[in-house]
Amino acid sequence: MAEENQTLPESLLGFSDFGALQGPLFWMVLLVRVTLLGNCAIILLTQASPSLHSPMYFLLRHLSVVELLYTTDIVPRTLVDLASPYPRAISFQSCVAQMYVFMVLGISECCLLTAMAYDHYAAICQPLHYATLMSWRACMAMVGVSWLMGIVTATTHSTLIFTLPFPSHPIIPHFLCDILPVLRLASAGKHESEISVMTATMVFIMVPFSLIIASYACILGAILAMASTQSRHKVFSTCSSHLLVVFLFFGTASITYIQPRTGSSVTMNRILSLFYTVITPMLNPIIYTLRNKEVARALQRMVKREVSSP
């Protein structure tokens, strides 16, 4: 039986077992890192353009901040791991910090996506009360609660997981210190601990997702009640970007965390995690820019202003 201690497993597997695929993955992740300038562009656009000073774009700006920090927490270490043919060591403090930040930002993103769905609901189903429902104070409260939920979740989960004993010198079968891989390595964290932690995690994922579904069920009812086809198309166009982002994020995250231990694949878990931690934050600015005419027009005006300025 492995000797037990209170120290963290000392290596991350990363993608060291991917062989020839490590090179292409390295360049793909590096490209994603460069294209994350799109999140920076959305932050600047929604701050600088008067036409984007509305609750929806206020929430979008905070979502972009979260995704920028999210990938900053994950991508640098991932690039280093992809450049190495061997699992790389990670200290206890580094793993605790990475998991804590990862959970804070992940739960905050869930809550912000829920707030954006509520904004759509208020605009479409309660237009006469929109100014009250989505006042400046209400928007600030939504953002504040999103961060608070992230901090509370990360603090409780980190405390539960990192007070468990771990076996000596194992390798975490992942490219980041995620909840499931680390928890499953804990010597005392067998079935009961895994169930309790993952139940709490799924609650924090599925409750926001259920609220989003409820919001869009009400929106769908309002769309079907509209007599004008043009009005229906306009409403659908407004919501489609957000819906696509929701299904990309919640879809891959849910599959990753819902899988039972016996049916999970180490390789598939890493691919899914790579998708929602790295690829989705890259796609979101593209989705919002291409499918949102107001953002596209604001971007065009900014580019023209910069080109024409001496």
Phi and psi in degrees as a GROMACS rama.xvg file:
@    title "Ramachandran Plot"
@    xaxis  label "Phi"
@    yaxis  label "Psi"
@TYPE xy
-66.424  142.458  ALA-2
-65.8138  136.377  GLU-3
-103.073  147.417  GLU-4
-150.829  179.753  ASN-5
-100.805  13.7349  GLN-6
-91.4906  156.736  THR-7
-78.1057  150.617  LEU-8
-51.4879  139.242  PRO-9
-94.1143  0.0400895  GLU-10
-140.711  147.318  SER-11
-102.405  131.8  LEU-12
-64.2453  -34.8674  LEU-13
60.4756  -130.68  GLY-14
-121.627  28.5013  PHE-15
-66.3168  -17.9986  SER-16
-96.1314  8.16196  ASP-17
-86.318  -9.71733  PHE-18
59.7012  -121.531  GLY-19
-66.7822  -16.8791  ALA-20
-78.3028  -13.0217  LEU-21
-61.1535  -41.4373  GLN-22
-60.4354  -56.1549  GLY-23
-58.3737  -38.0838  PRO-24
-65.1083  -38.3153  LEU-25
-59.6497  -48.6481  PHE-26
-68.3536  -33.0472  TRP-27
-65.6909  -46.9446  MET-28
-65.7948  -37.9217  VAL-29
-63.3747  -41.2012  LEU-30
-62.6704  -41.0911  LEU-31
-60.5237  -41.008  VAL-32
-60.0488  -40.9929  ARG-33
-67.9115  -44.0012  VAL-34
-72.0775  -8.2737  THR-35
-68.8566  -4.32884  LEU-36
-58.7587  -20.9252  LEU-37
-60.093  -38.7125  GLY-38
-65.0592  -38.4621  ASN-39
-62.9571  -40.3664  CYS-40
-62.9159  -41.9527  ALA-41
-65.2644  -39.9912  ILE-42
-61.1499  -45.4187  ILE-43
-67.5854  -43.6308  LEU-44
-60.8563  -49.2809  LEU-45
-69.8174  -19.6924  THR-46
-86.3146  -40.6985  GLN-47
-89.385  -28.4381  ALA-48
-89.774  118.879  SER-49
-59.7849  -29.9089  PRO-50
-70.1189  -13.3521  SER-51
-108.5  16.4229  LEU-52
-90.2041  69.9956  HIS-53
-134.558  164.064  SER-54
-54.8867  -40.2729  PRO-55
-60.1373  -44.0996  MET-56
-80.4185  -23.5538  TYR-57
-63.0413  -45.6999  PHE-58
-67.7262  -37.5005  LEU-59
-63.2832  -38.7224  LEU-60
-62.2183  -43.0127  ARG-61
-69.1402  -34.0048  HIS-62
-62.6363  -40.8546  LEU-63
-65.6643  -37.7376  SER-64
-62.0708  -45.4309  VAL-65
-60.8564  -44.7838  VAL-66
-69.1691  -33.5989  GLU-67
-64.3164  -45.0238  LEU-68
-68.1788  -35.9996  LEU-69
-57.6582  -51.2095  TYR-70
-74.1843  -28.8913  THR-71
-64.6626  -31.5819  THR-72
-71.7823  -30.7783  ASP-73
-102.468  -47.4923  ILE-74
-64.2889  -46.0242  VAL-75
-55.5722  -46.7005  PRO-76
-64.9941  -37.9078  ARG-77
-63.1085  -41.3006  THR-78
-63.3005  -42.1508  LEU-79
-62.9848  -42.6976  VAL-80
-64.345  -39.1775  ASP-81
-67.6602  -25.546  LEU-82
-83.431  -6.17338  ALA-83
-111.154  136.263  SER-84
-81.3988  -2.8199  PRO-85
-124.602  154.984  TYR-86
-58.5432  138.489  PRO-87
-104.38  144.588  ARG-88
-68.2799  149.336  ALA-89
-140.657  136.748  ILE-90
-81.6938  163.663  SER-91
-57.6231  -47.9052  PHE-92
-63.4979  -39.626  GLN-93
-65.3089  -40.1094  SER-94
-70.5672  -41.4767  CYS-95
-60.6181  -45.8515  VAL-96
-63.8861  -43.9232  ALA-97
-64.0551  -45.6192  GLN-98
-64.4203  -40.0345  MET-99
-62.1038  -50.6984  TYR-100
-63.6756  -41.1959  VAL-101
-58.1147  -44.0883  PHE-102
-72.1663  -41.0427  MET-103
-56.5113  -49.0599  VAL-104
-72.0381  -37.532  LEU-105
-63.9228  -46.9103  GLY-106
-69.2699  -36.9156  ILE-107
-61.1401  -39.2694  SER-108
-66.0109  -41.4451  GLU-109
-55.4164  -46.3732  CYS-110
-69.5034  -38.4317  CYS-111
-67.0503  -38.9722  LEU-112
-63.1255  -35.0827  LEU-113
-67.1166  -42.4407  THR-114
-62.2714  -37.5988  ALA-115
-67.1438  -36.5246  MET-116
-65.1199  -40.1714  ALA-117
-64.5101  -37.3102  TYR-118
-60.2121  -44.658  ASP-119
-62.1271  -42.1404  HIS-120
-60.0114  -47.0452  TYR-121
-63.3664  -40.5434  ALA-122
-68.4465  -35.6965  ALA-123
-94.4546  -41.4558  ILE-124
-95.982  -23.384  CYS-125
-131.355  55.1578  GLN-126
-60.4767  -34.3845  PRO-127
-70.6782  -23.4578  LEU-128
-106.731  7.85743  HIS-129
-59.0093  -43.9462  TYR-130
-60.8479  -33.0617  ALA-131
-79.1989  -45.4986  THR-132
-65.407  -34.8518  LEU-133
-117.509  46.1648  MET-134
-69.4405  168.445  SER-135
-58.0965  -40.8687  TRP-136
-65.3255  -41.1722  ARG-137
-63.9738  -41.5434  ALA-138
-63.7359  -43.8174  CYS-139
-62.6907  -38.6666  MET-140
-64.9867  -41.4198  ALA-141
-61.4834  -44.4574  MET-142
-65.3511  -43.1417  VAL-143
-62.5028  -43.211  GLY-144
-65.0834  -36.7119  VAL-145
-59.7557  -47.7515  SER-146
-66.8749  -39.5352  TRP-147
-62.7244  -43.7788  LEU-148
-61.5293  -39.6709  MET-149
-62.9181  -43.6063  GLY-150
-67.3452  -44.0195  ILE-151
-62.3668  -46.5203  VAL-152
-62.4466  -46.8701  THR-153
-63.4102  -39.5846  ALA-154
-66.092  -47.3086  THR-155
-66.8388  -43.6021  THR-156
-66.1156  -44.4679  HIS-157
-61.9974  -41.3319  SER-158
-62.9661  -44.0743  THR-159
-64.5446  -43.6865  LEU-160
-76.4484  -46.8137  ILE-161
-84.8899  1.76746  PHE-162
-95.1031  -2.08156  THR-163
-81.2933  149.318  LEU-164
-76.4111  145.22  PRO-165
-117.603  150.527  PHE-166
-68.969  160.54  PRO-167
-74.0902  131.537  SER-168
53.5879  42.1062  HIS-169
-87.3468  178.911  PRO-170
-117.532  128.498  ILE-171
-73.3861  120.296  ILE-172
-78.8489  58.3831  PRO-173
-158.732  172.743  HIS-174
-100.526  -0.0704068  PHE-175
-147.095  163.811  LEU-176
-82.2019  78.5964  CYS-177
-87.539  164.273  ASP-178
-60.3862  -55.4612  ILE-179
-62.3504  -52.1939  LEU-180
-59.1098  -40.4734  PRO-181
-71.1206  -43.5041  VAL-182
-60.6093  -40.2148  LEU-183
-71.0277  -14.3525  ARG-184
-86.8415  -15.974  LEU-185
-65.706  128.026  ALA-186
-61.4571  -39.8497  SER-187
-91.2385  -9.59843  ALA-188
-87.0416  59.6498  GLY-189
-78.9697  -144.811  LYS-190
-58.7632  -45.2189  HIS-191
-65.1163  -46.923  GLU-192
-64.3105  -40.9577  SER-193
-62.4706  -43.2062  GLU-194
-63.6448  -45.1183  ILE-195
-65.2931  -45.9798  SER-196
-66.6442  -44.1085  VAL-197
-72.0219  -29.6  MET-198
-63.6443  -45.2738  THR-199
-62.3954  -40.841  ALA-200
-62.0974  -45.1749  THR-201
-66.398  -32.9568  MET-202
-62.4404  -44.2347  VAL-203
-70.1271  -19.7102  PHE-204
-90.8847  -46.5978  ILE-205
-77.5719  -30.5098  MET-206
-63.4803  -50.1407  VAL-207
-59.1271  -41.1641  PRO-208
-63.306  -39.8221  PHE-209
-65.1495  -38.4148  SER-210
-66.0735  -36.9195  LEU-211
-64.4445  -44.9776  ILE-212
-61.0821  -41.572  ILE-213
-63.1679  -41.2671  ALA-214
-61.5369  -44.5085  SER-215
-75.6598  -22.4014  TYR-216
-65.9289  -41.8806  ALA-217
-66.1267  -40.1171  CYS-218
-64.0992  -41.4454  ILE-219
-60.9937  -41.0605  LEU-220
-61.125  -40.3403  GLY-221
-67.605  -37.7962  ALA-222
-64.7304  -44.4198  ILE-223
-65.5609  -25.0127  LEU-224
-82.0778  -10.3719  ALA-225
-75.6891  137.045  MET-226
-82.9651  -30.1827  ALA-227
-88.3372  128.93  SER-228
-64.8897  -36.5958  THR-229
-63.2277  -40.7792  GLN-230
-64.8902  -41.628  SER-231
-60.2636  -44.3627  ARG-232
-63.7537  -39.6696  HIS-233
-65.0394  -43.7227  LYS-234
-65.3731  -44.9058  VAL-235
-61.6953  -40.3994  PHE-236
-62.6879  -37.4383  SER-237
-65.3527  -38.4762  THR-238
-90.2246  -20.2337  CYS-239
-62.4077  -38.6606  SER-240
-61.6325  -47.3253  SER-241
-64.8923  -41.3717  HIS-242
-61.0111  -41.9363  LEU-243
-63.2556  -43.9286  LEU-244
-63.4022  -41.5611  VAL-245
-59.864  -47.4407  VAL-246
-71.1148  -32.6627  PHE-247
-63.7577  -46.9324  LEU-248
-73.3749  -55.3534  PHE-249
-70.4967  -32.1614  PHE-250
-61.8249  -53.8479  GLY-251
-69.4863  -38.2295  THR-252
-65.6157  -41.2219  ALA-253
-65.7073  -43.1016  SER-254
-60.5671  -40.0972  ILE-255
-63.1531  -44.3991  THR-256
-91.7179  -18.3841  TYR-257
-81.6094  -25.8481  ILE-258
-55.8879  131.726  GLN-259
-70.2963  160.163  PRO-260
-56.7398  -41.9166  ARG-261
-70.3329  -28.6685  THR-262
-100.27  4.12385  GLY-263
-86.4959  147.876  SER-264
-116.471  129.243  SER-265
-58.9165  -43.8848  VAL-266
-65.7579  -46.6721  THR-267
-65.3041  -38.1296  MET-268
-60.6312  -41.5517  ASN-269
-68.0632  -39.0924  ARG-270
-65.3496  -45.0213  ILE-271
-63.141  -42.5577  LEU-272
-65.0427  -39.0025  SER-273
-60.7077  -36.5532  LEU-274
-66.3412  -51.4683  PHE-275
-84.8088  -13.378  TYR-276
-96.0571  -24.6383  THR-277
-121.078  -50.958  VAL-278
-72.1984  -47.1491  ILE-279
-59.556  -45.407  THR-280
-60.9065  -26.147  PRO-281
-74.3868  -38.6548  MET-282
-73.7525  -31.3365  LEU-283
-56.8083  -48.172  ASN-284
-60.9256  -36.2047  PRO-285
-64.9849  -43.9899  ILE-286
-61.893  -48.4742  ILE-287
-68.438  -32.1588  TYR-288
-75.8116  -46.0328  THR-289
-72.2777  -35.1658  LEU-290
-99.9519  1.70024  ARG-291
-120.759  111.105  ASN-292
-67.0285  -34.7134  LYS-293
-65.4223  -43.4221  GLU-294
-65.8087  -42.4028  VAL-295
-62.2257  -43.5766  ALA-296
-65.5056  -41.4489  ARG-297
-62.963  -38.2076  ALA-298
-65.4211  -42.4173  LEU-299
-62.1038  -42.9744  GLN-300
-63.5275  -40.1503  ARG-301
-66.0057  -42.9946  MET-302
-63.2228  -44.9867  VAL-303
-61.052  -40.3917  LYS-304
-64.7654  -40.3371  ARG-305
-70.3381  -37.5315  GLU-306
-69.3947  -40.0533  VAL-307
-79.8609  -19.0131  SER-308
-72.4557  139.653  SER-309
